[in-house]
Amino acid sequence: MQQPAKDESFYQRFHQQLLDTSSWPSVYVFKFIVPASGNAQKTLENLFSNDVVKISTRASSKGTYSSISVQGTFESPAVIIDKYKQASKIPNIIQL
């Protein structure tokens, strides 16, 4: 279930898209899917522990996975990309 690692060119394009579509600081919503069992959800929540965010979770119909949305105001596209890179290290996470 692990997603392939994204290369630097992806992050450079994403950085430019964020600059083009938002004024910074800006509200941004991260969306992730993690296995319901294990500690992926807690690890993900810890990633945002120093930020003022609203975290919403929803279990899948069979309870196998959890959908997690994290909404907050972030200073720059670099912060967003850094969070995604850190989250990509969590086993079995899907970043949407």
N, CA and C atoms as an extended XYZ file, in Angstrom:
288
Properties=species:S:1:pos:R:3:atomname:S:1:resname:S:1:resid:I:1 pbc="F F F"
N         0.816       -1.188        0.000 N   MET     1
C         0.000        0.000        0.000 CA  MET     1
C         0.864        1.259        0.000 C   MET     1
N         2.137        1.140        0.260 N   GLN     2
C         3.026        2.301        0.299 CA  GLN     2
C         3.080        2.956       -1.080 C   GLN     2
N         2.945        4.270       -1.111 N   GLN     3
C         3.027        5.002       -2.366 CA  GLN     3
C         4.490        5.152       -2.765 C   GLN     3
N         4.750        5.197       -4.079 N   PRO     4
C         6.134        5.434       -4.489 CA  PRO     4
C         6.579        6.830       -4.071 C   PRO     4
N         7.860        6.959       -3.782 N   ALA     5
C         8.407        8.248       -3.360 CA  ALA     5
C         8.307        9.257       -4.501 C   ALA     5
N         7.981       10.464       -4.152 N   LYS     6
C         7.885       11.533       -5.138 CA  LYS     6
C         9.269       12.155       -5.310 C   LYS     6
N         9.599       12.508       -6.551 N   ASP     7
C        10.912       13.096       -6.793 CA  ASP     7
C        10.865       14.613       -6.616 C   ASP     7
N        12.040       15.227       -6.647 N   GLU     8
C        12.136       16.671       -6.404 CA  GLU     8
C        11.389       17.491       -7.444 C   GLU     8
N        11.317       17.009       -8.679 N   SER     9
C        10.607       17.774       -9.711 CA  SER     9
C         9.115       17.870       -9.371 C   SER     9
N         8.557       16.808       -8.784 N   PHE    10
C         7.160       16.867       -8.343 CA  PHE    10
C         6.992       17.972       -7.309 C   PHE    10
N         7.873       18.007       -6.329 N   TYR    11
C         7.752       19.008       -5.267 CA  TYR    11
C         7.983       20.427       -5.790 C   TYR    11
N         8.855       20.580       -6.775 N   GLN    12
C         9.071       21.905       -7.370 CA  GLN    12
C         7.808       22.386       -8.093 C   GLN    12
N         7.153       21.488       -8.856 N   ARG    13
C         5.904       21.853       -9.530 CA  ARG    13
C         4.811       22.167       -8.520 C   ARG    13
N         4.720       21.357       -7.473 N   PHE    14
C         3.712       21.557       -6.439 CA  PHE    14
C         3.941       22.893       -5.730 C   PHE    14
N         5.191       23.211       -5.428 N   HIS    15
C         5.538       24.480       -4.792 CA  HIS    15
C         5.053       25.651       -5.650 C   HIS    15
N         5.298       25.579       -6.943 N   GLN    16
C         4.882       26.654       -7.847 CA  GLN    16
C         3.354       26.750       -7.914 C   GLN    16
N         2.677       25.605       -7.940 N   GLN    17
C         1.209       25.613       -7.956 CA  GLN    17
C         0.658       26.274       -6.703 C   GLN    17
N         1.248       25.968       -5.563 N   LEU    18
C         0.791       26.585       -4.319 CA  LEU    18
C         1.016       28.086       -4.336 C   LEU    18
N         2.149       28.529       -4.867 N   LEU    19
C         2.422       29.967       -4.974 CA  LEU    19
C         1.416       30.645       -5.900 C   LEU    19
N         1.084       29.977       -6.998 N   ASP    20
C         0.191       30.550       -8.003 CA  ASP    20
C        -1.270       30.613       -7.555 C   ASP    20
N        -1.671       29.729       -6.659 N   THR    21
C        -3.094       29.620       -6.328 CA  THR    21
C        -3.478       30.190       -4.973 C   THR    21
N        -2.511       30.593       -4.173 N   SER    22
C        -2.833       31.068       -2.825 CA  SER    22
C        -1.969       32.255       -2.431 C   SER    22
N        -2.502       33.049       -1.507 N   SER    23
C        -1.718       34.099       -0.857 CA  SER    23
C        -1.244       33.542        0.470 C   SER    23
N         0.006       33.762        0.793 N   TRP    24
C         0.578       33.153        2.001 CA  TRP    24
C         0.811       34.182        3.075 C   TRP    24
N         0.542       33.827        4.347 N   PRO    25
C         0.067       32.548        4.878 CA  PRO    25
C        -1.340       32.233        4.369 C   PRO    25
N        -1.631       30.936        4.319 N   SER    26
C        -2.892       30.483        3.759 CA  SER    26
C        -3.411       29.251        4.501 C   SER    26
N        -4.729       29.078        4.427 N   VAL    27
C        -5.347       27.873        4.978 CA  VAL    27
C        -5.103       26.744        3.980 C   VAL    27
N        -4.715       25.587        4.488 N   TYR    28
C        -4.472       24.425        3.648 CA  TYR    28
C        -5.059       23.203        4.338 C   TYR    28
N        -5.605       22.278        3.542 N   VAL    29
C        -6.166       21.038        4.071 CA  VAL    29
C        -5.370       19.856        3.520 C   VAL    29
N        -4.754       19.122        4.423 N   PHE    30
C        -4.074       17.876        4.083 CA  PHE    30
C        -5.089       16.746        4.192 C   PHE    30
N        -4.972       15.747        3.316 N   LYS    31
C        -5.832       14.568        3.406 CA  LYS    31
C        -4.968       13.323        3.287 C   LYS    31
N        -5.224       12.402        4.205 N   PHE    32
C        -4.448       11.171        4.270 CA  PHE    32
C        -5.384        9.994        4.523 C   PHE    32
N        -4.918        8.813        4.150 N   ILE    33
C        -5.578        7.564        4.517 CA  ILE    33
C        -4.520        6.694        5.180 C   ILE    33
N        -4.863        6.165        6.361 N   VAL    34
C        -3.935        5.306        7.097 CA  VAL    34
C        -4.675        4.056        7.568 C   VAL    34
N        -3.945        2.962        7.791 N   PRO    35
C        -4.579        1.777        8.361 CA  PRO    35
C        -5.144        2.109        9.751 C   PRO    35
N        -6.309        1.564       10.058 N   ALA    36
C        -6.931        1.831       11.359 CA  ALA    36
C        -6.133        1.189       12.488 C   ALA    36
N        -5.508        0.055       12.203 N   SER    37
C        -4.698       -0.590       13.239 CA  SER    37
C        -3.278       -0.029       13.177 C   SER    37
N        -2.579       -0.124       14.261 N   GLY    38
C        -1.217        0.393       14.307 CA  GLY    38
C        -1.189        1.825       14.811 C   GLY    38
N        -0.028        2.450       14.684 N   ASN    39
C         0.133        3.781       15.251 CA  ASN    39
C         0.305        4.872       14.206 C   ASN    39
N        -0.057        4.602       12.951 N   ALA    40
C         0.118        5.596       11.883 CA  ALA    40
C        -0.675        6.868       12.168 C   ALA    40
N        -1.894        6.728       12.672 N   GLN    41
C        -2.708        7.911       12.940 CA  GLN    41
C        -2.062        8.771       14.021 C   GLN    41
N        -1.586        8.164       15.075 N   LYS    42
C        -0.949        8.908       16.159 CA  LYS    42
C         0.336        9.574       15.665 C   LYS    42
N         1.108        8.866       14.860 N   THR    43
C         2.331        9.429       14.307 CA  THR    43
C         2.009       10.639       13.437 C   THR    43
N         0.969       10.533       12.632 N   LEU    44
C         0.554       11.644       11.779 CA  LEU    44
C         0.094       12.838       12.616 C   LEU    44
N        -0.690       12.587       13.644 N   GLU    45
C        -1.149       13.669       14.516 CA  GLU    45
C         0.038       14.356       15.196 C   GLU    45
N         1.044       13.592       15.587 N   ASN    46
C         2.242       14.160       16.209 CA  ASN    46
C         3.005       15.069       15.248 C   ASN    46
N         2.920       14.777       13.957 N   LEU    47
C         3.574       15.595       12.950 CA  LEU    47
C         3.047       17.037       12.971 C   LEU    47
N         1.796       17.210       13.388 N   PHE    48
C         1.157       18.523       13.421 CA  PHE    48
C         0.996       19.058       14.848 C   PHE    48
N         1.676       18.464       15.801 N   SER    49
C         1.476       18.831       17.209 CA  SER    49
C         1.902       20.262       17.527 C   SER    49
N         2.810       20.837       16.746 N   ASN    50
C         3.253       22.204       16.999 CA  ASN    50
C         2.495       23.241       16.176 C   ASN    50
N         1.464       22.796       15.462 N   ASP    51
C         0.667       23.678       14.616 CA  ASP    51
C        -0.747       23.789       15.177 C   ASP    51
N        -1.383       24.924       14.915 N   VAL    52
C        -2.790       25.081       15.285 CA  VAL    52
C        -3.601       24.537       14.120 C   VAL    52
N        -4.139       23.332       14.298 N   VAL    53
C        -4.875       22.656       13.235 CA  VAL    53
C        -6.135       22.007       13.774 C   VAL    53
N        -7.039       21.728       12.856 N   LYS    54
C        -8.231       20.951       13.168 CA  LYS    54
C        -8.061       19.612       12.465 C   LYS    54
N        -8.098       18.533       13.243 N   ILE    55
C        -7.924       17.199       12.689 CA  ILE    55
C        -9.261       16.479       12.740 C   ILE    55
N        -9.699       16.001       11.567 N   SER    56
C       -10.948       15.253       11.463 CA  SER    56
C       -10.625       13.847       10.979 C   SER    56
N       -11.253       12.861       11.591 N   THR    57
C       -11.029       11.479       11.164 CA  THR    57
C       -12.360       10.815       10.851 C   THR    57
N       -12.288        9.870        9.950 N   ARG    58
C       -13.475        9.094        9.599 CA  ARG    58
C       -13.032        7.682        9.252 C   ARG    58
N       -13.672        6.707        9.848 N   ALA    59
C       -13.330        5.310        9.601 CA  ALA    59
C       -13.963        4.840        8.298 C   ALA    59
N       -13.298        3.921        7.624 N   SER    60
C       -13.870        3.327        6.409 CA  SER    60
C       -15.051        2.442        6.798 C   SER    60
N       -15.841        2.051        5.828 N   SER    61
C       -17.054        1.280        6.110 CA  SER    61
C       -16.749       -0.046        6.817 C   SER    61
N       -15.615       -0.657        6.521 N   LYS    62
C       -15.241       -1.907        7.182 CA  LYS    62
C       -14.334       -1.686        8.384 C   LYS    62
N       -13.968       -0.438        8.629 N   GLY    63
C       -13.116       -0.129        9.764 CA  GLY    63
C       -11.658       -0.472        9.569 C   GLY    63
N       -11.269       -0.744        8.343 N   THR    64
C        -9.892       -1.130        8.053 CA  THR    64
C        -8.961        0.073        7.962 C   THR    64
N        -9.499        1.180        7.456 N   TYR    65
C        -8.711        2.391        7.246 CA  TYR    65
C        -9.378        3.590        7.900 C   TYR    65
N        -8.589        4.622        8.102 N   SER    66
C        -9.110        5.895        8.597 CA  SER    66
C        -8.705        6.990        7.624 C   SER    66
N        -9.665        7.848        7.318 N   SER    67
C        -9.402        9.031        6.512 CA  SER    67
C        -9.145       10.174        7.484 C   SER    67
N        -8.059       10.896        7.277 N   ILE    68
C        -7.681       11.977        8.190 CA  ILE    68
C        -7.510       13.263        7.392 C   ILE    68
N        -8.220       14.306        7.811 N   SER    69
C        -8.069       15.634        7.229 CA  SER    69
C        -7.458       16.541        8.282 C   SER    69
N        -6.476       17.330        7.878 N   VAL    70
C        -5.802       18.252        8.780 CA  VAL    70
C        -5.879       19.642        8.156 C   VAL    70
N        -6.609       20.540        8.814 N   GLN    71
C        -6.778       21.889        8.290 CA  GLN    71
C        -6.124       22.892        9.216 C   GLN    71
N        -5.361       23.804        8.619 N   GLY    72
C        -4.705       24.827        9.406 CA  GLY    72
C        -4.168       25.932        8.518 C   GLY    72
N        -3.677       26.974        9.133 N   THR    73
C        -3.056       28.070        8.406 CA  THR    73
C        -1.547       27.872        8.461 C   THR    73
N        -0.940       27.881        7.287 N   PHE    74
C         0.493       27.628        7.180 CA  PHE    74
C         1.173       28.805        6.496 C   PHE    74
N         2.421       29.035        6.858 N   GLU    75
C         3.165       30.225        6.445 CA  GLU    75
C         3.566       30.251        4.970 C   GLU    75
N         3.882       29.087        4.405 N   SER    76
C         4.404       29.092        3.041 CA  SER    76
C         4.263       27.716        2.401 C   SER    76
N         4.401       27.649        1.072 N   PRO    77
C         4.394       26.346        0.410 CA  PRO    77
C         5.504       25.423        0.909 C   PRO    77
N         6.623       25.991        1.329 N   ALA    78
C         7.727       25.166        1.832 CA  ALA    78
C         7.301       24.371        3.067 C   ALA    78
N         6.489       24.975        3.917 N   VAL    79
C         5.992       24.286        5.116 CA  VAL    79
C         5.084       23.128        4.703 C   VAL    79
N         4.215       23.361        3.732 N   ILE    80
C         3.302       22.318        3.244 CA  ILE    80
C         4.112       21.138        2.702 C   ILE    80
N         5.074       21.433        1.873 N   ILE    81
C         5.889       20.378        1.263 CA  ILE    81
C         6.683       19.624        2.316 C   ILE    81
N         7.211       20.325        3.298 N   ASP    82
C         7.945       19.674        4.381 CA  ASP    82
C         7.044       18.695        5.140 C   ASP    82
N         5.809       19.105        5.404 N   LYS    83
C         4.861       18.216        6.106 CA  LYS    83
C         4.587       16.968        5.275 C   LYS    83
N         4.391       17.147        3.963 N   TYR    84
C         4.155       15.990        3.102 CA  TYR    84
C         5.363       15.056        3.076 C   TYR    84
N         6.559       15.618        3.033 N   LYS    85
C         7.768       14.779        3.033 CA  LYS    85
C         7.896       14.007        4.340 C   LYS    85
N         7.604       14.662        5.454 N   GLN    86
C         7.655       13.980        6.751 CA  GLN    86
C         6.589       12.883        6.825 C   GLN    86
N         5.386       13.185        6.334 N   ALA    87
C         4.295       12.203        6.371 CA  ALA    87
C         4.606       11.001        5.488 C   ALA    87
N         5.326       11.215        4.402 N   SER    88
C         5.632       10.114        3.488 CA  SER    88
C         6.477        9.029        4.148 C   SER    88
N         7.109        9.340        5.269 N   LYS    89
C         7.932        8.364        5.990 CA  LYS    89
C         7.099        7.447        6.883 C   LYS    89
N         5.818        7.770        7.053 N   ILE    90
C         4.941        6.934        7.893 CA  ILE    90
C         4.545        5.705        7.074 C   ILE    90
N         4.785        4.509        7.599 N   PRO    91
C         4.468        3.285        6.837 CA  PRO    91
C         2.987        3.206        6.479 C   PRO    91
N         2.737        2.799        5.250 N   ASN    92
C         1.387        2.516        4.723 CA  ASN    92
C         0.474        3.721        4.655 C   ASN    92
N         0.994        4.922        4.621 N   ILE    93
C         0.166        6.112        4.499 CA  ILE    93
C        -0.103        6.389        3.026 C   ILE    93
N        -1.291        6.873        2.745 N   ILE    94
C        -1.651        7.346        1.422 CA  ILE    94
C        -1.927        8.832        1.547 C   ILE    94
N        -1.236        9.627        0.733 N   GLN    95
C        -1.412       11.069        0.753 CA  GLN    95
C        -2.280       11.458       -0.428 C   GLN    95
N        -3.333       12.187       -0.162 N   LEU    96
C        -4.232       12.596       -1.251 CA  LEU    96
C        -4.009       14.038       -1.606 C   LEU    96
